[in-house]
Amino acid sequence: MPDYRLRIEAEYEAIENTLSALPDRPLSTLSQLELAGVAALLHNFYNGIENIVKQVFQEKSLPIPQGESWHRDLLLAAAEKSIISDLLLNNLKQYLAFRHYFSHAYALELFPERMEPLAKDAVALFNEFKQQIDKII
């Protein structure tokens, strides 16, 4: 059990470091290179969320989804197993969609107006996620 909590705490710290690197100015003012950096940070943020959910699944001996849609299925299963709330699920779906887009797009196909709400809401969303996870670990 302690290793499990330590792994989750390490992920929390990595996510907090990632979120602290997000710019505090409008994304429309960033260069294409800076925007690609923000996209990578948002991608890393969501990967950290998934890593924590996988840790919870492993600790609870729940099967981690496999196959092409495992990212989506993991998030849905987390809500079905009451690891996260339905409201949090719906909010995280935006980051899941962005993760998918970023993984398959070119850096020059990033749109600051679409990324802005994700960057703006990430800290509050993480705090809500952390509260829900801390209740079950």
The first five atom37 places (N, CA, C, CB, O) and aatype in JSON, in Angstrom:
{
  "aatype": [12, 14, 3, 18, 1, 10, 1, 9, 6, 0, 6, 18, 6, 0, 9, 6, 2, 16, 10, 15, 0, 10, 14, 3, 1, 14, 10, 15, 16, 10, 15, 5, 10, 6, 10, 0, 7, 19, 0, 0, 10, 10, 8, 2, 13, 18, 2, 7, 9, 6, 2, 9, 19, 11, 5, 19, 13, 5, 6, 11, 15, 10, 14, 9, 14, 5, 7, 6, 15, 17, 8, 1, 3, 10, 10, 10, 0, 0, 0, 6, 11, 15, 9, 9, 15, 3, 10, 10, 10, 2, 2, 10, 11, 5, 18, 10, 0, 13, 1, 8, 18, 13, 15, 8, 0, 18, 0, 10, 6, 10, 13, 14, 6, 1, 12, 6, 14, 10, 0, 11, 3, 0, 19, 0, 10, 13, 2, 6, 13, 11, 5, 5, 9, 3, 11, 9, 9],
  "atom_mask": [
    [1, 1, 1, 1, 1],
    [1, 1, 1, 1, 1],
    [1, 1, 1, 1, 1],
    [1, 1, 1, 1, 1],
    [1, 1, 1, 1, 1],
    [1, 1, 1, 1, 1],
    [1, 1, 1, 1, 1],
    [1, 1, 1, 1, 1],
    [1, 1, 1, 1, 1],
    [1, 1, 1, 1, 1],
    [1, 1, 1, 1, 1],
    [1, 1, 1, 1, 1],
    [1, 1, 1, 1, 1],
    [1, 1, 1, 1, 1],
    [1, 1, 1, 1, 1],
    [1, 1, 1, 1, 1],
    [1, 1, 1, 1, 1],
    [1, 1, 1, 1, 1],
    [1, 1, 1, 1, 1],
    [1, 1, 1, 1, 1],
    [1, 1, 1, 1, 1],
    [1, 1, 1, 1, 1],
    [1, 1, 1, 1, 1],
    [1, 1, 1, 1, 1],
    [1, 1, 1, 1, 1],
    [1, 1, 1, 1, 1],
    [1, 1, 1, 1, 1],
    [1, 1, 1, 1, 1],
    [1, 1, 1, 1, 1],
    [1, 1, 1, 1, 1],
    [1, 1, 1, 1, 1],
    [1, 1, 1, 1, 1],
    [1, 1, 1, 1, 1],
    [1, 1, 1, 1, 1],
    [1, 1, 1, 1, 1],
    [1, 1, 1, 1, 1],
    [1, 1, 1, 0, 1],
    [1, 1, 1, 1, 1],
    [1, 1, 1, 1, 1],
    [1, 1, 1, 1, 1],
    [1, 1, 1, 1, 1],
    [1, 1, 1, 1, 1],
    [1, 1, 1, 1, 1],
    [1, 1, 1, 1, 1],
    [1, 1, 1, 1, 1],
    [1, 1, 1, 1, 1],
    [1, 1, 1, 1, 1],
    [1, 1, 1, 0, 1],
    [1, 1, 1, 1, 1],
    [1, 1, 1, 1, 1],
    [1, 1, 1, 1, 1],
    [1, 1, 1, 1, 1],
    [1, 1, 1, 1, 1],
    [1, 1, 1, 1, 1],
    [1, 1, 1, 1, 1],
    [1, 1, 1, 1, 1],
    [1, 1, 1, 1, 1],
    [1, 1, 1, 1, 1],
    [1, 1, 1, 1, 1],
    [1, 1, 1, 1, 1],
    [1, 1, 1, 1, 1],
    [1, 1, 1, 1, 1],
    [1, 1, 1, 1, 1],
    [1, 1, 1, 1, 1],
    [1, 1, 1, 1, 1],
    [1, 1, 1, 1, 1],
    [1, 1, 1, 0, 1],
    [1, 1, 1, 1, 1],
    [1, 1, 1, 1, 1],
    [1, 1, 1, 1, 1],
    [1, 1, 1, 1, 1],
    [1, 1, 1, 1, 1],
    [1, 1, 1, 1, 1],
    [1, 1, 1, 1, 1],
    [1, 1, 1, 1, 1],
    [1, 1, 1, 1, 1],
    [1, 1, 1, 1, 1],
    [1, 1, 1, 1, 1],
    [1, 1, 1, 1, 1],
    [1, 1, 1, 1, 1],
    [1, 1, 1, 1, 1],
    [1, 1, 1, 1, 1],
    [1, 1, 1, 1, 1],
    [1, 1, 1, 1, 1],
    [1, 1, 1, 1, 1],
    [1, 1, 1, 1, 1],
    [1, 1, 1, 1, 1],
    [1, 1, 1, 1, 1],
    [1, 1, 1, 1, 1],
    [1, 1, 1, 1, 1],
    [1, 1, 1, 1, 1],
    [1, 1, 1, 1, 1],
    [1, 1, 1, 1, 1],
    [1, 1, 1, 1, 1],
    [1, 1, 1, 1, 1],
    [1, 1, 1, 1, 1],
    [1, 1, 1, 1, 1],
    [1, 1, 1, 1, 1],
    [1, 1, 1, 1, 1],
    [1, 1, 1, 1, 1],
    [1, 1, 1, 1, 1],
    [1, 1, 1, 1, 1],
    [1, 1, 1, 1, 1],
    [1, 1, 1, 1, 1],
    [1, 1, 1, 1, 1],
    [1, 1, 1, 1, 1],
    [1, 1, 1, 1, 1],
    [1, 1, 1, 1, 1],
    [1, 1, 1, 1, 1],
    [1, 1, 1, 1, 1],
    [1, 1, 1, 1, 1],
    [1, 1, 1, 1, 1],
    [1, 1, 1, 1, 1],
    [1, 1, 1, 1, 1],
    [1, 1, 1, 1, 1],
    [1, 1, 1, 1, 1],
    [1, 1, 1, 1, 1],
    [1, 1, 1, 1, 1],
    [1, 1, 1, 1, 1],
    [1, 1, 1, 1, 1],
    [1, 1, 1, 1, 1],
    [1, 1, 1, 1, 1],
    [1, 1, 1, 1, 1],
    [1, 1, 1, 1, 1],
    [1, 1, 1, 1, 1],
    [1, 1, 1, 1, 1],
    [1, 1, 1, 1, 1],
    [1, 1, 1, 1, 1],
    [1, 1, 1, 1, 1],
    [1, 1, 1, 1, 1],
    [1, 1, 1, 1, 1],
    [1, 1, 1, 1, 1],
    [1, 1, 1, 1, 1],
    [1, 1, 1, 1, 1],
    [1, 1, 1, 1, 1],
    [1, 1, 1, 1, 1],
    [1, 1, 1, 1, 1]
  ],
  "atom_positions": [
    [[0.8, -1.21, 0.0], [0.0, 0.0, 0.0], [0.85, 1.28, 0.0], [-0.92, 0.0, 1.2], [0.54, 2.19, -0.77]],
    [[1.9, 1.39, 0.82], [2.68, 2.63, 0.81], [3.29, 2.93, -0.56], [3.79, 2.54, 1.84], [3.32, 4.09, -0.97]],
    [[3.79, 1.92, -1.28], [4.36, 2.16, -2.61], [3.33, 2.76, -3.54], [4.92, 0.85, -3.2], [3.63, 3.64, -4.34]],
    [[2.11, 2.27, -3.44], [1.0, 2.75, -4.25], [0.79, 4.24, -4.01], [-0.3, 1.96, -3.94], [0.69, 5.02, -4.95]],
    [[0.71, 4.63, -2.75], [0.53, 6.04, -2.4], [1.73, 6.88, -2.85], [0.31, 6.21, -0.89], [1.56, 8.0, -3.32]],
    [[2.91, 6.34, -2.7], [4.11, 7.07, -3.11], [4.13, 7.29, -4.62], [5.37, 6.32, -2.67], [4.53, 8.35, -5.09]],
    [[3.72, 6.29, -5.38], [3.66, 6.43, -6.84], [2.64, 7.49, -7.24], [3.32, 5.08, -7.49], [2.89, 8.28, -8.15]],
    [[1.51, 7.5, -6.56], [0.49, 8.51, -6.86], [0.99, 9.9, -6.46], [-0.84, 8.18, -6.13], [0.79, 10.86, -7.2]],
    [[1.62, 10.0, -5.32], [2.18, 11.29, -4.89], [3.23, 11.79, -5.88], [2.8, 11.18, -3.47], [3.3, 12.99, -6.16]],
    [[4.03, 10.88, -6.41], [5.04, 11.27, -7.41], [4.36, 11.79, -8.68], [5.96, 10.06, -7.75], [4.82, 12.76, -9.28]],
    [[3.27, 11.14, -9.08], [2.51, 11.62, -10.24], [1.9, 13.0, -9.96], [1.4, 10.61, -10.63], [1.94, 13.88, -10.81]],
    [[1.35, 13.17, -8.76], [0.8, 14.47, -8.38], [1.87, 15.55, -8.54], [0.27, 14.45, -6.92], [1.62, 16.61, -9.12]],
    [[3.06, 15.27, -8.03], [4.14, 16.25, -8.1], [4.52, 16.55, -9.55], [5.36, 15.74, -7.34], [4.74, 17.71, -9.9]],
    [[4.59, 15.53, -10.38], [4.92, 15.73, -11.79], [3.84, 16.57, -12.48], [5.08, 14.38, -12.51], [4.16, 17.44, -13.29]],
    [[2.58, 16.3, -12.17], [1.49, 17.08, -12.76], [1.56, 18.53, -12.29], [0.11, 16.46, -12.4], [1.4, 19.45, -13.1]],
    [[1.79, 18.73, -11.01], [1.89, 20.1, -10.49], [3.03, 20.86, -11.17], [2.1, 20.08, -8.97], [2.88, 22.03, -11.5]],
    [[4.16, 20.2, -11.36], [5.28, 20.84, -12.06], [4.92, 21.17, -13.5], [6.52, 19.93, -12.04], [5.27, 22.23, -14.02]],
    [[4.21, 20.26, -14.14], [3.78, 20.48, -15.52], [2.83, 21.67, -15.6], [3.1, 19.22, -16.07], [2.99, 22.54, -16.46]],
    [[1.86, 21.7, -14.71], [0.87, 22.78, -14.75], [1.51, 24.13, -14.4], [-0.27, 22.48, -13.78], [1.08, 25.17, -14.91]],
    [[2.53, 24.12, -13.54], [3.18, 25.38, -13.18], [3.94, 25.99, -14.37], [4.14, 25.16, -12.01], [4.26, 27.18, -14.36]],
    [[4.23, 25.17, -15.37], [4.95, 25.66, -16.55], [4.02, 26.27, -17.6], [5.73, 24.53, -17.17], [4.5, 26.85, -18.57]],
    [[2.71, 26.14, -17.4], [1.78, 26.75, -18.36], [1.91, 28.27, -18.31], [0.31, 26.32, -18.07], [2.08, 28.84, -17.23]],
    [[1.84, 28.92, -19.46], [2.0, 30.38, -19.47], [0.8, 31.08, -18.83], [2.18, 30.87, -20.91], [-0.31, 30.56, -18.81]],
    [[1.06, 32.26, -18.31], [-0.01, 33.03, -17.68], [-0.46, 34.2, -18.57], [0.45, 33.57, -16.32], [-0.98, 35.2, -18.09]],
    [[-0.25, 34.03, -19.86], [-0.73, 35.03, -20.82], [-1.55, 34.33, -21.89], [0.46, 35.81, -21.47], [-1.47, 33.11, -22.02]],
    [[-2.34, 35.06, -22.63], [-3.19, 34.42, -23.65], [-2.36, 33.6, -24.65], [-3.99, 35.49, -24.41], [-1.29, 34.02, -25.08]],
    [[-2.87, 32.44, -24.98], [-2.13, 31.56, -25.9], [-2.02, 32.17, -27.29], [-2.81, 30.2, -25.98], [-1.12, 31.82, -28.05]],
    [[-2.93, 33.06, -27.63], [-2.87, 33.71, -28.95], [-1.63, 34.59, -29.1], [-4.12, 34.54, -29.18], [-1.28, 34.97, -30.22]],
    [[-0.97, 34.93, -27.99], [0.23, 35.76, -28.05], [1.5, 34.93, -28.18], [0.31, 36.64, -26.82], [2.6, 35.48, -28.28]],
    [[1.38, 33.61, -28.17], [2.55, 32.74, -28.2], [3.0, 32.46, -29.63], [2.24, 31.42, -27.48], [2.2, 32.49, -30.56]],
    [[4.27, 32.19, -29.77], [4.8, 31.74, -31.06], [4.31, 30.31, -31.3], [6.37, 31.81, -31.09], [3.8, 29.65, -30.4]],
    [[4.48, 29.85, -32.52], [4.09, 28.48, -32.86], [4.87, 27.47, -32.01], [4.31, 28.2, -34.36], [4.33, 26.46, -31.58]],
    [[6.14, 27.76, -31.78], [6.98, 26.88, -30.97], [6.49, 26.86, -29.52], [8.45, 27.32, -31.03], [6.41, 25.8, -28.9]],
    [[6.17, 28.03, -28.97], [5.65, 28.1, -27.6], [4.3, 27.39, -27.49], [5.51, 29.56, -27.16], [4.02, 26.72, -26.5]],
    [[3.47, 27.55, -28.5], [2.17, 26.88, -28.51], [2.34, 25.36, -28.52], [1.33, 27.34, -29.73], [1.6, 24.65, -27.85]],
    [[3.31, 24.89, -29.28], [3.6, 23.45, -29.3], [4.05, 22.99, -27.92], [4.68, 23.12, -30.36], [3.73, 21.88, -27.49]],
    [[4.8, 23.83, -27.22], [5.21, 23.5, -25.85], [4.02, 23.4, -24.91], [0.0, 0.0, 0.0], [3.96, 22.49, -24.09]],
    [[3.08, 24.33, -25.04], [1.86, 24.27, -24.21], [1.08, 23.0, -24.53], [0.97, 25.52, -24.45], [0.55, 22.34, -23.63]],
    [[1.01, 22.66, -25.8], [0.31, 21.44, -26.2], [0.96, 20.22, -25.55], [0.29, 21.29, -27.74], [0.27, 19.31, -25.08]],
    [[2.28, 20.19, -25.53], [2.99, 19.07, -24.9], [2.7, 19.03, -23.4], [4.51, 19.18, -25.15], [2.55, 17.95, -22.83]],
    [[2.62, 20.18, -22.77], [2.3, 20.23, -21.34], [0.89, 19.7, -21.07], [2.43, 21.67, -20.8], [0.68, 18.94, -20.13]],
    [[-0.07, 20.1, -21.9], [-1.45, 19.61, -21.73], [-1.5, 18.1, -21.96], [-2.42, 20.33, -22.7], [-2.21, 17.37, -21.26]],
    [[-0.76, 17.63, -22.94], [-0.67, 16.2, -23.21], [-0.08, 15.47, -22.0], [0.2, 15.93, -24.47], [-0.6, 14.44, -21.58]],
    [[1.0, 16.01, -21.45], [1.63, 15.4, -20.28], [0.7, 15.41, -19.07], [2.93, 16.11, -19.94], [0.65, 14.45, -18.31]],
    [[-0.04, 16.49, -18.91], [-1.02, 16.59, -17.82], [-2.01, 15.43, -17.9], [-1.77, 17.94, -17.88], [-2.24, 14.74, -16.91]],
    [[-2.57, 15.22, -19.08], [-3.55, 14.14, -19.2], [-2.9, 12.77, -19.02], [-4.25, 14.21, -20.57], [-3.5, 11.87, -18.43]],
    [[-1.69, 12.6, -19.52], [-0.99, 11.33, -19.31], [-0.81, 11.05, -17.82], [0.38, 11.33, -20.02], [-0.93, 9.91, -17.38]],
    [[-0.51, 12.08, -17.05], [-0.38, 11.92, -15.61], [-1.69, 11.49, -14.97], [0.0, 0.0, 0.0], [-1.69, 10.64, -14.07]],
    [[-2.78, 12.05, -15.41], [-4.11, 11.65, -14.93], [-4.32, 10.16, -15.2], [-5.25, 12.5, -15.6], [-4.74, 9.41, -14.32]],
    [[-4.02, 9.75, -16.43], [-4.17, 8.33, -16.78], [-3.26, 7.45, -15.92], [-3.85, 8.11, -18.26], [-3.68, 6.38, -15.48]],
    [[-2.04, 7.89, -15.69], [-1.11, 7.09, -14.88], [-1.67, 6.87, -13.47], [0.26, 7.76, -14.8], [-1.54, 5.78, -12.92]],
    [[-2.27, 7.89, -12.91], [-2.86, 7.76, -11.57], [-4.05, 6.82, -11.6], [-3.29, 9.14, -11.03], [-4.18, 5.96, -10.73]],
    [[-4.9, 6.95, -12.58], [-6.06, 6.05, -12.69], [-5.59, 4.61, -12.85], [-6.96, 6.46, -13.89], [-6.18, 3.7, -12.25]],
    [[-4.55, 4.38, -13.63], [-4.03, 3.03, -13.79], [-3.49, 2.5, -12.46], [-2.93, 2.99, -14.86], [-3.65, 1.32, -12.16]],
    [[-2.85, 3.35, -11.68], [-2.36, 2.93, -10.36], [-3.53, 2.49, -9.47], [-1.58, 4.08, -9.68], [-3.44, 1.48, -8.77]],
    [[-4.6, 3.25, -9.5], [-5.78, 2.9, -8.7], [-6.35, 1.57, -9.18], [-6.87, 4.01, -8.78], [-6.69, 0.71, -8.37]],
    [[-6.46, 1.4, -10.49], [-6.97, 0.14, -11.03], [-6.11, -1.04, -10.56], [-7.01, 0.19, -12.58], [-6.63, -2.07, -10.14]],
    [[-4.8, -0.88, -10.65], [-3.91, -1.95, -10.23], [-4.08, -2.27, -8.76], [-2.46, -1.59, -10.53], [-4.13, -3.44, -8.37]],
    [[-4.18, -1.24, -7.93], [-4.33, -1.45, -6.49], [-5.64, -2.15, -6.16], [-4.25, -0.12, -5.75], [-5.71, -2.95, -5.22]],
    [[-6.68, -1.86, -6.93], [-8.0, -2.45, -6.69], [-8.2, -3.76, -7.48], [-9.09, -1.45, -7.05], [-9.29, -4.33, -7.49]],
    [[-7.14, -4.21, -8.13], [-7.18, -5.43, -8.96], [-8.27, -5.36, -10.03], [-7.42, -6.67, -8.07], [-8.95, -6.34, -10.31]],
    [[-8.41, -4.19, -10.62], [-9.34, -4.01, -11.73], [-8.57, -4.14, -13.04], [-10.07, -2.62, -11.63], [-7.43, -3.68, -13.13]],
    [[-9.18, -4.75, -14.03], [-8.47, -4.88, -15.31], [-8.32, -3.52, -15.99], [-9.22, -5.85, -16.25], [-9.26, -2.72, -16.05]],
    [[-7.13, -3.27, -16.49], [-6.87, -2.05, -17.25], [-7.25, -2.34, -18.7], [-5.35, -1.58, -17.13], [-6.76, -3.3, -19.3]],
    [[-8.12, -1.5, -19.26], [-8.57, -1.75, -20.64], [-7.39, -1.87, -21.61], [-9.5, -0.63, -21.09], [-6.34, -1.26, -21.43]],
    [[-7.61, -2.65, -22.63], [-6.61, -2.89, -23.67], [-7.23, -2.51, -25.02], [-6.13, -4.39, -23.67], [-8.42, -2.19, -25.1]],
    [[-6.43, -2.54, -26.04], [-6.93, -2.31, -27.38], [-6.81, -0.86, -27.82], [0.0, 0.0, 0.0], [-6.28, -0.02, -27.1]],
    [[-7.31, -0.6, -29.01], [-7.18, 0.72, -29.62], [-7.84, 1.83, -28.82], [-7.76, 0.7, -30.99], [-7.34, 2.96, -28.82]],
    [[-8.92, 1.54, -28.17], [-9.66, 2.59, -27.45], [-9.42, 2.55, -25.95], [-11.15, 2.46, -27.73], [-10.28, 2.99, -25.18]],
    [[-8.27, 2.03, -25.51], [-8.04, 1.86, -24.08], [-8.05, 3.18, -23.33], [-6.72, 1.16, -23.86], [-8.47, 3.22, -22.18]],
    [[-7.59, 4.27, -23.95], [-7.58, 5.56, -23.26], [-9.01, 5.97, -22.88], [-6.92, 6.66, -24.15], [-9.29, 6.35, -21.74]],
    [[-9.89, 5.89, -23.84], [-11.31, 6.23, -23.61], [-11.94, 5.24, -22.64], [-12.09, 6.24, -24.94], [-12.66, 5.64, -21.72]],
    [[-11.67, 3.97, -22.84], [-12.27, 2.94, -21.99], [-11.8, 3.05, -20.54], [-11.94, 1.56, -22.54], [-12.57, 2.77, -19.62]],
    [[-10.55, 3.44, -20.33], [-10.03, 3.62, -18.98], [-10.8, 4.73, -18.27], [-8.52, 3.95, -19.01], [-11.19, 4.58, -17.11]],
    [[-11.0, 5.83, -18.95], [-11.72, 6.95, -18.36], [-13.17, 6.58, -18.05], [-11.67, 8.17, -19.3], [-13.68, 6.91, -16.98]],
    [[-13.81, 5.9, -18.97], [-15.2, 5.47, -18.75], [-15.28, 4.48, -17.59], [-15.79, 4.83, -20.03], [-16.18, 4.57, -16.75]],
    [[-14.35, 3.55, -17.54], [-14.35, 2.56, -16.46], [-14.09, 3.23, -15.11], [-13.28, 1.47, -16.72], [-14.65, 2.8, -14.1]],
    [[-13.27, 4.26, -15.08], [-13.01, 4.97, -13.83], [-14.29, 5.59, -13.29], [-11.93, 6.06, -14.04], [-14.51, 5.6, -12.08]],
    [[-15.13, 6.09, -14.16], [-16.41, 6.65, -13.72], [-17.37, 5.52, -13.33], [-17.05, 7.52, -14.84], [-18.06, 5.63, -12.32]],
    [[-17.4, 4.45, -14.1], [-18.28, 3.32, -13.78], [-17.94, 2.71, -12.43], [-18.19, 2.25, -14.87], [-18.83, 2.23, -11.72]],
    [[-16.66, 2.71, -12.07], [-16.21, 2.12, -10.8], [-16.2, 3.16, -9.66], [-14.8, 1.53, -10.96], [-15.7, 2.89, -8.57]],
    [[-16.77, 4.33, -9.93], [-16.86, 5.43, -8.95], [-15.49, 5.89, -8.44], [-17.71, 4.99, -7.77], [-15.36, 6.32, -7.29]],
    [[-14.5, 5.8, -9.29], [-13.18, 6.33, -8.97], [-13.2, 7.84, -9.21], [-12.07, 5.64, -9.82], [-12.6, 8.61, -8.46]],
    [[-13.89, 8.24, -10.27], [-14.12, 9.66, -10.55], [-15.62, 9.87, -10.78], [-13.29, 10.14, -11.8], [-16.34, 8.93, -11.11]],
    [[-16.07, 11.09, -10.6], [-17.48, 11.42, -10.79], [-17.81, 11.55, -12.28], [-17.84, 12.72, -10.04], [-16.91, 11.7, -13.12]],
    [[-19.08, 11.5, -12.58], [-19.51, 11.69, -13.97], [-19.17, 13.1, -14.46], [-21.02, 11.44, -14.1], [-18.81, 13.29, -15.63]],
    [[-19.28, 14.09, -13.58], [-18.93, 15.46, -13.97], [-17.45, 15.55, -14.31], [-19.28, 16.45, -12.83], [-17.07, 16.16, -15.31]],
    [[-16.61, 14.94, -13.48], [-15.17, 14.95, -13.76], [-14.89, 14.18, -15.05], [-14.38, 14.34, -12.58], [-14.05, 14.6, -15.85]],
    [[-15.56, 13.08, -15.25], [-15.42, 12.33, -16.5], [-15.68, 13.23, -17.7], [-16.39, 11.13, -16.53], [-14.88, 13.26, -18.64]],
    [[-16.77, 13.96, -17.67], [-17.12, 14.83, -18.8], [-16.07, 15.92, -19.02], [-18.49, 15.47, -18.58], [-15.75, 16.25, -20.16]],
    [[-15.54, 16.45, -17.95], [-14.49, 17.47, -18.09], [-13.19, 16.89, -18.61], [-14.25, 18.16, -16.76], [-12.5, 17.51, -19.41]],
    [[-12.84, 15.69, -18.15], [-11.61, 15.05, -18.61], [-11.69, 14.6, -20.06], [-11.3, 13.87, -17.73], [-10.66, 14.47, -20.72]],
    [[-12.88, 14.36, -20.56], [-13.04, 13.95, -21.96], [-12.45, 14.97, -22.92], [-14.52, 13.73, -22.29], [-11.94, 14.61, -23.98]],
    [[-12.51, 16.25, -22.55], [-11.92, 17.3, -23.4], [-10.4, 17.13, -23.51], [-12.26, 18.7, -22.85], [-9.82, 17.32, -24.57]],
    [[-9.78, 16.76, -22.4], [-8.34, 16.55, -22.38], [-7.97, 15.26, -23.1], [-7.82, 16.52, -20.94], [-6.94, 15.18, -23.76]],
    [[-8.81, 14.25, -22.96], [-8.61, 13.01, -23.7], [-8.66, 13.28, -25.2], [-9.68, 11.96, -23.3], [-7.82, 12.79, -25.95]],
    [[-9.65, 14.05, -25.63], [-9.76, 14.38, -27.06], [-8.53, 15.17, -27.52], [-11.06, 15.2, -27.33], [-8.02, 14.94, -28.62]],
    [[-8.08, 16.09, -26.69], [-6.89, 16.85, -27.06], [-5.66, 15.95, -27.12], [-6.66, 18.0, -26.07], [-4.84, 16.08, -28.03]],
    [[-5.53, 15.04, -26.16], [-4.4, 14.1, -26.17], [-4.37, 13.33, -27.48], [-4.49, 13.12, -24.97], [-3.32, 13.17, -28.1]],
    [[-5.54, 12.87, -27.9], [-5.63, 12.12, -29.16], [-5.24, 13.01, -30.34], [-7.05, 11.57, -29.35], [-4.46, 12.6, -31.21]],
    [[-5.79, 14.21, -30.37], [-5.5, 15.13, -31.47], [-4.0, 15.44, -31.52], [-6.31, 16.44, -31.33], [-3.37, 15.36, -32.58]],
    [[-3.44, 15.79, -30.36], [-2.02, 16.17, -30.31], [-1.12, 15.01, -30.72], [-1.66, 16.64, -28.9], [-0.1, 15.23, -31.37]],
    [[-1.49, 13.81, -30.35], [-0.68, 12.63, -30.69], [-0.66, 12.35, -32.19], [-1.2, 11.41, -29.95], [0.26, 11.71, -32.69]],
    [[-1.67, 12.84, -32.9], [-1.79, 12.53, -34.32], [-1.69, 13.74, -35.24], [-3.08, 11.84, -34.56], [-1.8, 13.59, -36.46]],
    [[-1.5, 14.93, -34.69], [-1.45, 16.14, -35.5], [-0.02, 16.65, -35.61], [-2.36, 17.24, -34.91], [0.89, 16.18, -34.92]],
    [[0.15, 17.59, -36.48], [1.42, 18.28, -36.6], [1.36, 19.53, -35.71], [1.73, 18.66, -38.08], [0.29, 20.09, -35.49]],
    [[2.5, 19.94, -35.22], [2.56, 21.09, -34.32], [2.02, 22.37, -34.97], [3.99, 21.33, -33.87], [1.56, 23.27, -34.26]],
    [[2.06, 22.45, -36.27], [1.55, 23.64, -36.96], [0.02, 23.62, -37.09], [2.18, 23.75, -38.33], [-0.56, 24.56, -37.63]],
    [[-0.62, 22.56, -36.63], [-2.08, 22.46, -36.7], [-2.72, 22.68, -35.33], [-2.49, 21.09, -37.25], [-3.79, 22.14, -35.06]],
    [[-2.07, 23.46, -34.49], [-2.59, 23.76, -33.15], [-3.33, 25.09, -33.19], [-1.44, 23.79, -32.09], [-2.9, 26.03, -33.88]],
    [[-4.42, 25.17, -32.47], [-5.26, 26.36, -32.48], [-5.36, 26.92, -31.07], [-6.65, 26.05, -33.05], [-5.98, 26.3, -30.2]],
    [[-4.76, 28.09, -30.82], [-4.75, 28.63, -29.46], [-6.14, 28.84, -28.88], [-4.01, 29.93, -29.44], [-6.33, 28.66, -27.67]],
    [[-7.1, 29.2, -29.7], [-8.45, 29.43, -29.18], [-9.1, 28.14, -28.67], [-9.32, 30.05, -30.26], [-9.97, 28.2, -27.81]],
    [[-8.71, 27.01, -29.19], [-9.22, 25.72, -28.71], [-8.46, 25.23, -27.48], [-9.15, 24.67, -29.82], [-9.02, 24.55, -26.62]],
    [[-7.19, 25.59, -27.4], [-6.35, 25.15, -26.29], [-6.52, 26.03, -25.06], [-4.89, 25.13, -26.71], [-6.31, 25.58, -23.93]],
    [[-6.89, 27.28, -25.27], [-6.99, 28.24, -24.16], [-7.85, 27.75, -23.0], [-7.56, 29.55, -24.68], [-7.41, 27.82, -21.86]],
    [[-9.08, 27.24, -23.26], [-9.89, 26.77, -22.12], [-9.25, 25.59, -21.39], [-11.27, 26.37, -22.6], [-9.39, 25.46, -20.18]],
    [[-8.56, 24.73, -22.13], [-7.9, 23.59, -21.49], [-6.79, 24.07, -20.57], [-7.33, 22.64, -22.56], [-6.67, 23.6, -19.44]],
    [[-5.99, 25.0, -21.04], [-4.9, 25.52, -20.22], [-5.46, 26.28, -19.02], [-3.98, 26.44, -21.05], [-4.94, 26.17, -17.91]],
    [[-6.51, 27.04, -19.24], [-7.1, 27.86, -18.18], [-7.73, 27.0, -17.08], [-8.14, 28.79, -18.75], [-7.65, 27.35, -15.91]],
    [[-8.35, 25.89, -17.46], [-9.1, 25.06, -16.51], [-8.29, 23.91, -15.91], [-10.3, 24.5, -17.19], [-8.78, 23.23, -15.01]],
    [[-7.09, 23.69, -16.38], [-6.33, 22.5, -15.98], [-6.05, 22.44, -14.47], [-5.02, 22.45, -16.74], [-6.18, 21.37, -13.87]],
    [[-5.68, 23.54, -13.86], [-5.35, 23.52, -12.43], [-6.58, 23.17, -11.6], [-4.77, 24.88, -11.99], [-6.5, 22.33, -10.71]],
    [[-7.7, 23.82, -11.88], [-8.93, 23.54, -11.13], [-9.38, 22.1, -11.35], [-10.06, 24.51, -11.53], [-9.82, 21.43, -10.42]],
    [[-9.26, 21.63, -12.57], [-9.64, 20.25, -12.86], [-8.74, 19.27, -12.12], [-9.58, 19.98, -14.38], [-9.22, 18.28, -11.57]],
    [[-7.45, 19.55, -12.1], [-6.52, 18.69, -11.38], [-6.85, 18.67, -9.89], [-5.08, 19.15, -11.6], [-6.83, 17.61, -9.26]],
    [[-7.15, 19.82, -9.32], [-7.5, 19.88, -7.9], [-8.73, 19.04, -7.59], [-7.74, 21.33, -7.46], [-8.78, 18.36, -6.57]],
    [[-9.72, 19.08, -8.47], [-10.92, 18.25, -8.29], [-10.57, 16.78, -8.42], [-12.02, 18.64, -9.31], [-11.02, 15.96, -7.62]],
    [[-9.78, 16.43, -9.42], [-9.34, 15.05, -9.61], [-8.61, 14.55, -8.37], [-8.44, 14.94, -10.86], [-8.88, 13.45, -7.88]],
    [[-7.68, 15.35, -7.88], [-6.89, 14.97, -6.72], [-7.78, 14.74, -5.5], [-5.83, 16.04, -6.42], [-7.56, 13.78, -4.75]],
    [[-8.76, 15.6, -5.29], [-9.69, 15.42, -4.17], [-10.42, 14.09, -4.27], [-10.7, 16.57, -4.11], [-10.57, 13.38, -3.28]],
    [[-10.88, 13.76, -5.47], [-11.63, 12.52, -5.65], [-10.72, 11.3, -5.46], [-12.28, 12.48, -7.03], [-11.13, 10.31, -4.85]],
    [[-9.52, 11.37, -5.97], [-8.59, 10.24, -5.82], [-8.19, 10.09, -4.36], [-7.32, 10.44, -6.72], [-8.14, 8.98, -3.84]],
    [[-7.9, 11.2, -3.69], [-7.47, 11.14, -2.29], [-8.53, 10.51, -1.39], [-7.14, 12.53, -1.77], [-8.2, 9.96, -0.34]],
    [[-9.78, 10.57, -1.78], [-10.85, 9.94, -0.98], [-10.81, 8.41, -1.04], [-12.22, 10.43, -1.46], [-11.31, 7.73, -0.14]],
    [[-10.21, 7.88, -2.11], [-10.24, 6.42, -2.27], [-8.89, 5.76, -2.02], [-10.7, 6.08, -3.64], [-8.81, 4.53, -1.98]],
    [[-7.83, 6.54, -1.86], [-6.52, 5.9, -1.64], [-6.16, 5.83, -0.18], [-5.44, 6.64, -2.38], [-5.09, 5.32, 0.17]]
  ]
}
